[in-house]
Amino acid sequence: MIVKKPDFWDLKRPNLLAYLLLPFTLIIKVNNFFLGSKKKILNRNIKSICIGNIYLGGTGKTPSTIKIYKFLKKIETNTVIGKKFYNNQVDEIKLLQKECEILTHKKRSEILKKAQNQNKKIIIFDDGLQDNAISYNLKIVCFDGKKLIGNGLLLPSGPLREHISNLKSYDCLLFKDANTKINNFTRLAKSINKKLKIFYTYTQIKNLKEFNKKNKYLIFSGIGNSDSFKNLLIKNKFNIVKEIVFPDHFNYKSEQIKEIKKLSKKLQAKILTTEKDFLRINKNYRKNIDFVKIDLIFKNEKNFVKYLKLKIYEKN
């Protein structure tokens, strides 16, 4: 069952409910233990990168994957994306397919084998930091610069898939849309892993010219961090009169779309959503629904690409 992310996950300090749920975090700890104890698969004649997160959703993982894929295609054309198949994440696969060459399977080990059999030189896994079956050459962890680690607790007490101390296992950290409060967290990250490389990114709307900002907009989304979508629109001075938030990876049915269109007519507002959400809507119901295309920009692209080259071609 897909549910909305609870608000208490992003409180600065855990509340009573978060503490009451602490015993259930043992499930995540046990799961991470078994994931970490898997026998590692050797990367035969292929370099592998994993781009993931420890905060559940909304960290810019997929846009980062697409951007890094494009960087690497200029260096090594025989590059491919690997994405584990989940029934409730077909939207991410569709989004990746629009921009990249992609291999999917229910097991990442099988994806790696496919890439090796096709003589690929570089494979970039979208997600999978907690799956230690593959010996990645480069492990990149993504954070939203405003959400950071929320209340700092593991699921279901908080939004974390693993403890923040596990930053010691990663090579690179990407901060998306960071604000001035990021400095304390940067110091914390560096105290855990002195070798951790940190880069900053921000999002922008690629198809901004397609929209008339004088219009009123009803917006809806079912993504890991709906605030990031709304804040990006506010930053670009969209006139938002109504927001509807659904759970992450929500599977839209005709009744939800009909209600949204009915409300937009009442408000005399245009309907706007994310590209991920748009791809989850049946083609028969997409009429009169617009979406924004997101582009992820690296603040110091040259340095990041230089870092990629060093990590990809360094001797193991």
NORDAQUI-V777032 format. One record per pair of residues at least 12 apart in sequence whose ideal C-beta (glycine too) atoms are under 7 Angstrom apart, sorted by sequence separation. I is the first residue (numbers start at 1). J is the second residue. D is the distance in Angstrom with one decimal. If there is no record, write none. Layout:
BEGIN
I/J/D
I/J/D
END
This chain:
BEGIN
69/81/5.8
103/115/6.0
129/141/6.3
152/164/6.7
186/198/6.3
51/64/5.5
83/96/6.0
230/243/5.9
278/291/3.9
51/65/4.9
219/233/6.5
81/96/5.6
149/164/5.6
65/81/6.5
173/189/6.0
244/260/6.6
273/289/6.3
275/291/4.9
51/68/6.6
108/125/6.4
271/288/6.2
274/291/6.1
275/292/6.9
271/289/4.8
272/290/5.2
273/291/5.2
274/292/6.5
275/293/5.7
81/100/4.6
83/102/5.8
85/104/4.7
226/245/4.6
271/290/6.6
272/291/7.0
275/294/6.8
81/101/6.6
85/105/6.1
108/128/5.5
270/290/6.6
272/292/6.8
80/101/5.0
81/102/4.3
82/103/5.4
83/104/5.1
85/106/5.2
217/238/5.5
219/240/5.7
242/263/6.7
80/102/6.9
84/106/6.8
112/134/6.0
167/189/5.6
178/200/5.6
217/239/6.1
80/103/5.7
108/131/5.9
170/193/6.9
173/196/5.6
175/198/6.8
216/239/5.3
217/240/5.3
218/241/6.5
84/108/5.4
109/133/5.7
168/192/5.4
213/237/5.5
215/239/6.7
217/241/6.7
218/242/4.5
219/243/5.2
220/244/4.0
221/245/6.4
222/246/3.5
224/248/4.9
257/281/6.4
108/133/6.6
109/134/6.9
167/192/4.5
168/193/4.7
172/197/4.6
173/198/4.9
174/199/5.6
175/200/5.0
176/201/5.1
177/202/5.3
213/238/5.8
216/241/4.7
221/246/6.9
222/247/5.8
223/248/6.0
242/267/5.9
82/108/6.5
108/134/6.0
141/167/6.9
167/193/5.0
170/196/6.7
171/197/6.6
175/201/7.0
176/202/6.9
177/203/6.2
213/239/6.5
220/246/6.8
222/248/6.1
241/267/5.5
165/192/6.0
172/199/6.9
174/201/5.7
176/203/6.7
205/232/6.7
222/249/6.5
242/269/6.6
261/288/6.7
208/236/6.3
222/250/3.2
241/269/5.3
252/280/5.6
257/285/4.4
82/111/4.2
141/170/4.8
167/196/6.3
203/232/5.9
251/280/6.4
252/281/5.1
62/92/5.5
66/96/6.8
82/112/6.9
96/126/6.5
139/169/6.9
143/173/6.6
145/175/4.7
69/100/4.8
130/161/5.9
139/170/4.6
140/171/6.8
145/176/5.7
146/177/6.5
205/236/6.0
254/285/6.1
130/162/6.0
139/171/5.1
140/172/4.5
141/173/5.5
142/174/4.8
143/175/5.5
144/176/5.4
145/177/4.8
62/95/6.2
66/99/4.8
82/115/6.6
138/171/5.5
143/176/6.9
144/177/6.7
145/178/3.1
146/179/6.0
62/96/6.8
66/100/6.2
92/126/7.0
138/172/6.8
140/174/6.2
142/176/6.6
145/179/5.8
80/115/5.6
145/182/5.5
148/185/5.3
80/120/4.9
220/260/5.9
79/120/7.0
82/123/5.0
78/120/5.5
79/121/6.7
82/124/6.8
218/260/6.9
78/121/4.4
79/122/4.3
80/123/5.4
81/124/5.3
82/125/4.5
83/126/4.8
84/127/6.6
84/128/6.6
76/121/5.0
79/124/7.0
81/126/6.1
218/263/6.3
229/274/5.6
76/122/5.3
218/264/4.5
218/267/5.9
72/122/5.6
177/228/6.8
216/267/6.4
218/269/4.3
223/274/5.8
216/268/6.3
217/269/5.6
221/273/5.8
216/269/4.0
217/270/5.2
218/271/5.3
219/272/4.9
220/273/5.4
221/274/5.2
223/276/5.9
216/270/6.9
219/273/6.7
223/277/6.9
69/124/5.6
215/270/4.9
217/272/4.9
222/277/5.7
68/124/6.1
221/277/5.4
220/277/7.0
65/124/6.0
65/126/4.4
62/126/6.0
61/126/6.6
61/127/6.5
41/109/5.4
46/115/5.9
46/116/5.5
41/112/6.1
45/116/6.7
44/116/5.5
51/124/6.5
46/120/5.8
47/121/6.7
51/125/6.9
46/121/6.3
47/122/4.9
48/123/5.1
49/124/4.7
50/125/4.5
51/126/6.1
52/127/5.0
46/122/7.0
49/125/6.8
52/128/5.8
46/123/5.9
48/125/6.8
52/129/3.4
50/128/5.1
64/142/5.6
147/225/6.3
50/129/5.6
61/142/4.8
144/225/5.8
60/142/5.4
59/142/4.0
59/143/5.6
60/144/6.8
144/228/6.5
59/144/5.0
207/292/6.5
2/88/6.6
48/134/6.1
50/136/4.5
58/144/5.6
207/293/4.6
49/136/6.5
54/141/6.2
205/292/5.1
206/293/4.1
48/136/5.0
49/137/6.5
53/141/6.2
55/143/6.3
205/293/6.9
206/294/6.9
48/137/5.4
49/138/4.5
50/139/5.2
51/140/4.7
52/141/6.2
53/142/4.8
55/144/6.9
58/147/6.7
205/294/6.8
206/295/4.6
47/137/4.9
50/140/6.9
49/140/6.8
51/142/6.6
203/294/5.4
204/295/5.4
40/132/6.8
41/133/5.8
43/135/6.0
55/147/6.3
40/133/6.3
41/134/5.4
42/135/6.6
203/296/5.8
204/297/6.0
38/132/5.8
40/134/6.8
41/135/6.9
43/137/6.9
55/149/6.0
35/130/5.3
38/133/4.0
40/135/4.7
55/150/6.6
201/296/5.3
202/297/5.5
35/131/5.4
36/132/4.7
201/297/6.3
35/132/5.9
201/298/5.4
202/299/6.9
32/130/5.9
201/299/6.7
56/155/6.6
199/298/6.3
200/299/4.5
199/300/6.6
56/159/4.8
55/159/5.2
55/160/6.2
56/161/5.9
199/304/5.1
54/160/5.5
54/161/5.2
54/162/5.0
64/174/5.7
197/307/6.0
54/166/6.7
60/176/3.8
59/176/6.4
28/154/4.8
28/155/5.2
25/153/6.8
25/154/4.0
25/155/6.7
32/162/5.5
24/156/5.5
25/157/5.5
18/151/5.8
28/161/7.0
18/153/5.7
21/156/5.0
22/157/5.2
21/157/4.3
10/147/5.9
14/151/4.6
64/201/6.9
13/151/6.4
14/153/5.7
18/157/4.5
10/150/4.5
11/151/5.1
18/158/6.2
63/203/7.0
171/311/6.8
9/150/4.7
10/151/6.9
60/201/6.6
9/151/6.1
8/151/7.0
14/157/6.7
60/203/7.0
14/158/6.9
9/158/5.3
9/159/4.3
5/159/6.9
91/249/6.5
89/249/5.8
88/249/4.6
58/223/6.3
58/224/3.2
57/224/2.1
58/225/2.4
56/224/6.7
57/225/6.3
58/228/5.9
138/311/4.5
137/311/6.5
138/312/7.0
137/312/6.7
95/275/6.3
95/276/5.9
92/276/6.9
95/279/6.3
91/276/4.7
94/279/4.6
91/279/4.8
91/280/4.8
122/312/6.6
57/248/5.2
67/296/4.8
63/294/5.8
64/296/5.9
63/296/4.0
71/305/5.3
75/309/6.4
60/296/6.1
72/308/6.6
71/308/6.1
4/245/6.8
4/247/4.7
5/248/6.9
3/247/5.5
2/247/4.4
2/248/6.8
2/249/6.2
2/250/6.3
47/312/5.2
END
